[in-house]
Amino acid sequence: MVRTARASVGGVVYHVINCGNGRTRVFREEEDYQAFINLIGLACDRVVVRVLGYCLMPNHFHLVLWPRGDGDMSRWMQWLMTSHVRRYHRHYRSSGHVWQGRFKAFPIQQNEHLLTVLRYVEANALRAKLVRRSEEWRWSSLAEWSRRNRPAWLTTWPVDRPRQWRRLVNEPLTDTALTALQNSVRRGAPLGQPAWAARMARRLGLQSTLNPRGRPPKKPKK
C-alpha cells in the first residue's frame, strides 16, 4: 500500500520542490539552468512523466509533474537529481550534498487548484523581484510556452488553460489561495477540495497532514 506522496501514484498531479543544501545557490550561471532543463528532457526520454510546468530559481526549483504509472515519478526524479549532482560536481570540481535531502511532492486536484499551483510556480521569479513580468524569467515553463518551439516534453494540461494566461500569472493570488498552497507545502498535504484531499490523504497515508496542529483541547472535568 502506498504510504507517502513520494511513492508517486500514477495519474496524480504533483507539485515537486527541492532547495539547495543550506539554501545555498545551485544555479550559478546560465549554463547551470540550461543543463538542468536539458536533463529534464533526457529524464522524460527514460521514464514517461508529463511535465506541466516548472520554474528554476537560484537556490531551488518547482516542478508540476503528472506521472502515468505508479512509481514513475520517483524513478524520474531519482535519475534527474543524480544526473544533475554528477554534472554539478564535475563542472565545479566539488563534492558533498548539493540538494537539501530528497525532493518533496504534494498531490494536487486537477481543477482550479492545479491552475493555482501553476500560477504560483510560473510567477516565482516575479514574487522574488528578479523580473518585472513573469514571462521575462527565461528558466520557467511560462517563457517556454511563449516560444514557438517549446520542448516536446512540456505537456498539455489536464484542465483548460484560461485565456490571457500570462496576465493571470502576473496577477497576485488571492490570500485564501496563497494560504492554502503554502499550507500544502509546509505540511505536505494534498491540495484540493476537502473531500478530495481527505480521500487522497487516505490513499497515500497522509492523514496526519490534514489534522489540526497542536494538542487536542482538554475535555472539561465533570
C-alpha positions, 0 to 999 in steps of 0.5 A: 500500500502506498504510504507517502506522496513520494511513492508517486501514484500514477495519474496524480498531479504533483507539485515537486520542490527541492532547495539547495543544501543550506539554501545555498545557490545551485544555479550559478550561471546560465549554463547551470539552468540550461543543463538542468532543463536539458536533463529534464528532457533526457529524464522524460526520454527514460521514464514517461512523466508529463511535465506541466510546468516548472520554474528554476530559481537560484537556490531551488526549483518547482516542478508540476509533474503528472506521472502515468504509472505508479512509481514513475515519478520517483524513478524520474526524479531519482535519475534527474537529481543524480544526473544533475549532482554528477554534472554539478560536481564535475563542472565545479570540481566539488563534492558533498550534498548539493540538494537539501535531502530528497525532493518533496511532492504534494498531490494536487486536484486537477481543477482550479487548484492545479491552475493555482499551483501553476500560477504560483510556480510560473510567477516565482521569479516575479514574487522574488523581484528578479523580473518585472513580468513573469514571462521575462524569467527565461528558466520557467515553463511560462517563457517556454510556452511563449516560444514557438518551439517549446520542448516536446516534453512540456505537456498539455494540461489536464484542465483548460488553460484560461485565456490571457494566461500570462496576465493571470500569472502576473496577477497576485493570488488571492490570500485564501489561495496563497494560504492554502498552497503554502499550507500544502507545502509546509505540511505536505498535504494534498491540495484540493477540495476537502473531500478530495484531499481527505480521500487522497490523504487516505490513499497515500497515508497522509492523514496526519497532514490534514489534522489540526496542529497542536494538542487536542483541547482538554475535555472539561472535568465533570 
